[in-house]
Amino acid sequence: MFLTVRSKFTSALRKAKANFFKTKVENMDNPWKLYKFLGKKRHHHKHITLSDENGNPIALDPNLNASTLLDHFFPDDSPKEDLRHTTVRFKVRDFL
C-alpha cells in the first residue's frame, strides 16, 4: 500500500512540475528571459511553512511546524482507546 501511494504521489508531483514549467515557458515572450530563468540560482535557505488546502500558511515558525506535524501524525497515545493500541503497546513493551 505504501509503495502504491508513494508512486502515485511521485507521479502527480512530476506532472505538476512539468505543467508548471510548461506554463512558465509558454508565457515567456523572449528567449533571453527563459535563458535567465534557467540559469538563475535558487536559494534554499528559506524556511518551509505548513499551509492549508488554499496555500495559506498555518505556522511560520520552523519549531512550531515540527510540533504541529508531530501532533498531527503522531498524536498522544491513550491507554484507554482500543484493544489494538493496547496490544501493540504490550508487544512493544515486551520487545524492549
Secondary structure, 3 states (H helix, E strand, C coil): CHHHHHHHHHHHHHHHHHHHHHHHHHCCCCHHHHHHHHHCCCCCCCCCCEECCCCCEEECCHHHHHHHHHHHHCCCCCCCCCHHHHHHHHHHHHHC
